């Protein structure tokens, strides 16, 4: 599996910010671009990392929490 580390880094920022809009600003992306990047990472991993909600708020899934912990050293 070829894992895109840029997508991983974006995911970790999203986990830290806990909001798509704030994470997107920090990453100099639009919210929709960040959403697409996270979806691409989920496709690479074959798991759902976040549950999306209204107004950019989300919840990290249990798989997302495990992945964030494992990915932090990367």
C-alpha positions, 0 to 999 in steps of 0.5 A, spaced: 500 500 500 502 506 498 500 511 503 500 518 502 504 522 508 501 528 506 494 526 507 496 523 513 499 530 516 492 533 514 488 528 518 492 529 524 491 537 523 484 535 523 484 531 529 487 536 533 483 542 530 476 538 531 473 542 526 474 542 518 473 549 517 479 551 522 483 545 520 482 547 512 485 554 514 491 552 518 492 547 512 491 553 507 486 549 503 478 550 502 474 545 507 471 541 501 479 540 499 480 537 506 474 533 505 476 530 499 483 529 502 480 525 508 476 521 503 482 519 499 486 517 505 480 513 508 480 510 501 487 508 501 486 505 508 479 502 507 476 504 513 472 510 515 476 515 520 471 520 521 464 521 521 462 528 518 456 532 521 453 539 520 457 546 520 464 542 519 464 539 526 465 531 526 467 525 530 473 521 530 471 514 529 475 508 533 479 506 527 480 514 526 483 514 533 487 508 533 490 511 526 492 517 529 495 514 535 499 510 530 501 515 525 503 521 530 510 518 529 510 519 522 
